[in-house]
């Protein structure tokens, strides 16, 4: 039980570190995706309507 809890705490630290890195990458990806999305929305009103009906958060 002690070994299990210590290994899970190590895993928790590792996963939170990975999460913070992926969160930063996801933010950068999200910003570029929004930029591309807004350009596509100007070109294609149908895509904009679909995106507002089905928001991908």
C-alpha positions as CSV (number, residue, x, y, z in Angstrom):
1,X,0.0,0.0,0.0
2,X,2.9,2.4,0.9
3,X,4.7,1.5,-2.4
4,X,1.5,2.0,-4.4
5,X,0.8,5.5,-2.9
6,X,4.4,6.6,-3.4
7,X,4.4,5.5,-7.0
8,X,1.0,7.2,-7.6
9,X,2.4,10.4,-6.2
10,X,5.4,10.2,-8.5
11,X,3.0,9.6,-11.4
12,X,0.8,12.6,-10.3
13,X,3.9,14.9,-10.3
14,X,4.9,13.6,-13.7
15,X,1.5,14.0,-15.2
16,X,1.0,17.5,-13.9
17,X,4.4,18.5,-15.4
18,X,3.3,17.0,-18.7
19,X,-0.1,18.7,-18.4
20,X,1.4,22.1,-18.0
21,X,3.6,21.6,-21.1
22,X,0.7,20.3,-23.1
23,X,-1.5,23.1,-21.9
24,X,1.0,25.7,-23.2
25,X,1.2,23.9,-26.5
26,X,-2.6,23.6,-26.6
27,X,-2.9,27.4,-26.0
28,X,-0.5,28.1,-28.9
29,X,-2.4,25.6,-31.1
30,X,-5.7,27.2,-30.0
31,X,-4.6,30.7,-30.9
32,X,-3.4,29.7,-34.4
33,X,-6.6,27.6,-34.8
34,X,-8.7,30.6,-34.0
35,X,-6.8,32.7,-36.4
36,X,-7.3,30.2,-39.2
37,X,-10.9,29.7,-38.2
38,X,-11.6,33.5,-38.3
39,X,-10.1,33.7,-41.8
40,X,-12.2,30.7,-42.9
41,X,-15.2,32.2,-41.4
42,X,-14.8,35.3,-43.5
43,X,-14.4,33.2,-46.6
44,X,-17.1,30.7,-45.7
45,X,-20.2,31.8,-43.7
46,X,-21.5,28.3,-43.6
47,X,-18.5,27.0,-41.7
48,X,-18.9,29.9,-39.3
49,X,-22.5,29.0,-38.7
50,X,-21.5,25.3,-38.1
51,X,-18.8,26.4,-35.7
52,X,-21.2,28.5,-33.6
53,X,-23.8,25.8,-33.6
54,X,-21.2,23.2,-32.6
55,X,-18.5,24.9,-30.5
56,X,-15.4,22.8,-30.1
57,X,-14.0,23.7,-26.7
